[in-house]
């Protein structure tokens, strides 16, 4: 008994020591970032004006990175839509690209009607040219304080992936800058994308229009304690003239290769924010021991759709 009491006491002290040793950035993830708000219709954007609403945050401007947006306008190139063209860039591992976002607190259900196209065609001309919705965990880092292995986010995009001329969706989850992706064939043109966060589960969905049923494209499970995420629109592309070589995010993130030819445009008709349906179990243990069905890897797509709603 004495041994067990001492064992528990030592274990408790070790736990306290581990919590005290957590990096400041990890603790900061629990603090409300400026502008954080619960998801609601007040955050919606129909892009029916002639300029970008000031309540959008732009990743490079907020964090001191170079501007990798080649062109952007609202209602000028395409009436009633956001027009966004990226320079050669990528959201993968530690690399970053154009990102317009709002900071959400708590669970969310975010949808957007988008299309990825080329300057002279219905689809981007190159490869790895996609755009859509992303949810990123703020890490408190700027260009000046950047560190590797600190990226955590999930997305669903539409466009052209590894094979030129073939349109698809790309879903990607990144954990401490380790990225895992899925490419699945899908139609070109206007599509609706959706990201839903419910506790420790995030679901990525797609459909061609509002008269069609949602299709689950991916599901992610993450032990993420922070209630805050940056949620919004991304676009990225690879130039055919990009030279192969070892990846160095510390260099690539700090440069804009404006001379490289690119052909990728993301158009966004609208983006809409709403709270997600609440999970049946909210405590962390219930979400990891299988009590919450949404964090059960064996749950079917039909069960997911029934739980999160249309």
Protein Blocks (a to p, Z undefined) as FASTA:
>chain_A
ZZmmmmmmmmmmmmmmmmmmpcfklmmmmpccehiacddfklgcehlafbdcfkbccfkl
mnopacfbfbdcehklpghiacddddddddehjbccdddddddedjdddddddddddfkb
cbdfbehiacdddddddehiafklgcehiaccddddedddfbghiacddddddeehiacd
ddddddehjdddddddehjaccddddfbfkbccddfbdcddddfbfbdcdddddddddfk
lccddddfklmmmpccfkbccddddddfbdcdddddddfbfbfklmmnomammlpmkbcf
klmmmmnoZZ
